[in-house]
Amino acid sequence: MKKVLIIGGGIIGQFSAYYLGKSGNEVAIVDDGPNLSPASEGNCGLVTPSHIIPLNSFSAILQGIKWLGKKDAPLKIKPQLDRRFILWFLNFMRYSKRGYVEKAIQARHSLLQQSFNLYESFFEKEPNSSEWRKGGLLYACKSAKSLKSFDHEIELHKKFNMQSRALSKEEILTLEPCLRNDIEGGVLMEMDGWLNPKQLLQDLKSINESNGVKYVRGKVKSFGTENSRVVSVLTENDELRADEFVLAAGAVSPLLAKQLNIELPVIPGKGYNITTKNGQSFPLKLPVYMIEKKVVATPWNTGFRVGSTMEFAGYNLNLTSSRLDALKKAAGEYLKIDIDEFEMKPWTGWRPMKDDGIPIIEKSKVKNLTIATGHSMVGLSMAPATGYLVNELVGG
Ligand SMILES: Cc1cc2nc3c(=O)[nH]c(=O)nc-3n(C[C@H](O)[C@H](O)[C@H](O)COP(=O)(O)OP(=O)(O)OC[C@H]3O[C@@H](n4cnc5c(N)ncnc54)[C@H](O)[C@@H]3O)c2cc1C
């Protein structure tokens, strides 16, 4: 049995605690509470084995350049003279070459598929108050060009024995009557599921606590080291000691790792959502990805969320009104909804964006420090397999 301290109580830290706790370790999680707006709470709740292709592509780069200066564009890049940011973008371009993308697809498929299987067994054993549901994710396309752009992905899914299929206008409107009629068609990713992420975090906390995991409130400021090992982390109020440490602080991880001379190729990718305040829902049968706007609408019995967009603008958590308006506008263009009838709460937070689309799940050069971050846009979807691997790494 080892004494393990996990830095960060987002979905990656919590699933790590889940498997480490089940293996009989003495586990604690230190987290700064809601102050840092964890991505794990504000994401769109999609669990997507389908998302095997990384963001890396020359067309994404070109699109980003075209959208420079457009306030409500789905992808916004604020040029920065920051060494880490520049290096990240150069590597992002390098990893857009075919060989790297193929490697990323293999790695992502393994993590995504294994996570989906682990979610299934998790929800068989544990409470399902986070509304875990299967049945698919629907991509709605307004143009024939967008619809056609899925041909490659659908073929790729076949190679991995996954079901996705193109839908005609009639088929998609029958499947999802809440869509507006001016839709060209869509794609159904039959292998995907969804849940309420905030509720899942709460459930995991209760389950972990009942397995003996301790939760400590505090912002990690620095590390205590001895003989090239970490011996403690220091918060404003405490010195927390352990045998093994796991760094799972999402987009903040590189700032903490730097103190130990570890460079992590991860930068914050800011996302937004608006969520119904009072549990009011909207009768979508499936989550809908509005492809031209890169916006997702996710329905739960207990609420409704419209989210996404990507902004590379450094570590700021300002709620930009043009980006929130873009979410509302997209919903109105694709769904038979009057969004102004809903009382919605805005949110923003950082995805931990890795340069090659493959997360970091490994022992660092500091031997008793395991790193689990860089899950980019699919951290919820990859969390159980990540936690499972973290447990194996810590256990040796
Ligand atoms: C708008 C949006 C939509 C998304 N949609 C999806 C989706 O549908 N499906 C999907 O799979 N993924 C989605 N993602 C991505 C996913 O949410 C992230 O990849 C994932 O949540 C990352 O989890 P994490 O635990 O690494 O980081 P986080 O959730 O950010 O957690 C990190 C934790 O570390 C804590 N922390 C940070 N620094 C310190 C410190 N110094 N001391 C103490 N604690 C600290 C923070 O408080 C936080 O709780 C989305 C993300 C966004 C922003």
PDBQT file of the ligand as one rigid body, heavy atoms in Angstrom, charges set to zero:
ROOT
HETATM    1  C1  LIG A 401     -16.448  23.613 -23.335  1.00  0.00    +0.000 C 
HETATM    2  C2  LIG A 401     -15.794  22.274 -23.237  1.00  0.00    +0.000 A 
HETATM    3  C3  LIG A 401     -16.454  21.161 -23.735  1.00  0.00    +0.000 A 
HETATM    4  C4  LIG A 401     -15.877  19.892 -23.644  1.00  0.00    +0.000 A 
HETATM    5  N1  LIG A 401     -16.587  18.804 -24.033  1.00  0.00    +0.000 NA
HETATM    6  C5  LIG A 401     -16.085  17.564 -23.851  1.00  0.00    +0.000 A 
HETATM    7  C6  LIG A 401     -16.866  16.421 -24.132  1.00  0.00    +0.000 A 
HETATM    8  O1  LIG A 401     -18.029  16.527 -24.497  1.00  0.00    +0.000 OA
HETATM    9  N2  LIG A 401     -16.302  15.194 -23.983  1.00  0.00    +0.000 N 
HETATM   10  C7  LIG A 401     -15.008  15.043 -23.543  1.00  0.00    +0.000 A 
HETATM   11  O2  LIG A 401     -14.534  13.910 -23.466  1.00  0.00    +0.000 OA
HETATM   12  N3  LIG A 401     -14.264  16.116 -23.204  1.00  0.00    +0.000 NA
HETATM   13  C8  LIG A 401     -14.759  17.366 -23.342  1.00  0.00    +0.000 A 
HETATM   14  N4  LIG A 401     -14.018  18.459 -23.005  1.00  0.00    +0.000 N 
HETATM   15  C9  LIG A 401     -12.637  18.275 -22.540  1.00  0.00    +0.000 C 
HETATM   16  C10 LIG A 401     -12.588  17.807 -21.087  1.00  0.00    +0.000 C 
HETATM   17  O3  LIG A 401     -13.497  18.548 -20.320  1.00  0.00    +0.000 OA
HETATM   18  C11 LIG A 401     -11.162  17.951 -20.535  1.00  0.00    +0.000 C 
HETATM   19  O4  LIG A 401     -10.251  17.299 -21.378  1.00  0.00    +0.000 OA
HETATM   20  C12 LIG A 401     -11.076  17.330 -19.146  1.00  0.00    +0.000 C 
HETATM   21  O5  LIG A 401     -12.096  17.821 -18.321  1.00  0.00    +0.000 OA
HETATM   22  C13 LIG A 401      -9.727  17.582 -18.503  1.00  0.00    +0.000 C 
HETATM   23  O6  LIG A 401      -9.805  17.052 -17.197  1.00  0.00    +0.000 OA
HETATM   24  P1  LIG A 401      -8.675  17.322 -16.131  1.00  0.00    +0.000 P 
HETATM   25  O7  LIG A 401      -9.058  16.593 -14.901  1.00  0.00    +0.000 OA
HETATM   26  O8  LIG A 401      -7.351  17.010 -16.754  1.00  0.00    +0.000 OA
HETATM   27  O9  LIG A 401      -8.664  18.902 -15.917  1.00  0.00    +0.000 OA
HETATM   28  P2  LIG A 401      -9.697  19.835 -15.107  1.00  0.00    +0.000 P 
HETATM   29  O10 LIG A 401     -11.080  19.369 -15.242  1.00  0.00    +0.000 OA
HETATM   30  O11 LIG A 401      -9.396  21.238 -15.523  1.00  0.00    +0.000 OA
HETATM   31  O12 LIG A 401      -9.278  19.615 -13.606  1.00  0.00    +0.000 OA
HETATM   32  C14 LIG A 401      -8.070  20.091 -13.102  1.00  0.00    +0.000 C 
HETATM   33  C15 LIG A 401      -8.270  20.326 -11.622  1.00  0.00    +0.000 C 
HETATM   34  O13 LIG A 401      -7.016  20.743 -11.069  1.00  0.00    +0.000 OA
HETATM   35  C16 LIG A 401      -7.251  21.740 -10.116  1.00  0.00    +0.000 C 
HETATM   36  N5  LIG A 401      -6.024  22.555 -10.001  1.00  0.00    +0.000 N 
HETATM   37  C17 LIG A 401      -5.385  23.216 -10.972  1.00  0.00    +0.000 A 
HETATM   38  N6  LIG A 401      -4.295  23.836 -10.459  1.00  0.00    +0.000 NA
HETATM   39  C18 LIG A 401      -4.272  23.535  -9.143  1.00  0.00    +0.000 A 
HETATM   40  C19 LIG A 401      -3.402  23.888  -8.081  1.00  0.00    +0.000 A 
HETATM   41  N7  LIG A 401      -2.339  24.667  -8.264  1.00  0.00    +0.000 N 
HETATM   42  N8  LIG A 401      -3.669  23.410  -6.850  1.00  0.00    +0.000 NA
HETATM   43  C20 LIG A 401      -4.752  22.621  -6.630  1.00  0.00    +0.000 A 
HETATM   44  N9  LIG A 401      -5.617  22.269  -7.612  1.00  0.00    +0.000 NA
HETATM   45  C21 LIG A 401      -5.371  22.715  -8.841  1.00  0.00    +0.000 A 
HETATM   46  C22 LIG A 401      -8.431  22.537 -10.687  1.00  0.00    +0.000 C 
HETATM   47  O14 LIG A 401      -9.125  23.205  -9.644  1.00  0.00    +0.000 OA
HETATM   48  C23 LIG A 401      -9.273  21.433 -11.317  1.00  0.00    +0.000 C 
HETATM   49  O15 LIG A 401     -10.264  20.943 -10.445  1.00  0.00    +0.000 OA
HETATM   50  C24 LIG A 401     -14.571  19.750 -23.077  1.00  0.00    +0.000 A 
HETATM   51  C25 LIG A 401     -13.927  20.864 -22.556  1.00  0.00    +0.000 A 
HETATM   52  C26 LIG A 401     -14.522  22.115 -22.629  1.00  0.00    +0.000 A 
HETATM   53  C27 LIG A 401     -13.806  23.302 -22.032  1.00  0.00    +0.000 C 
ENDROOT
TORSDOF 0
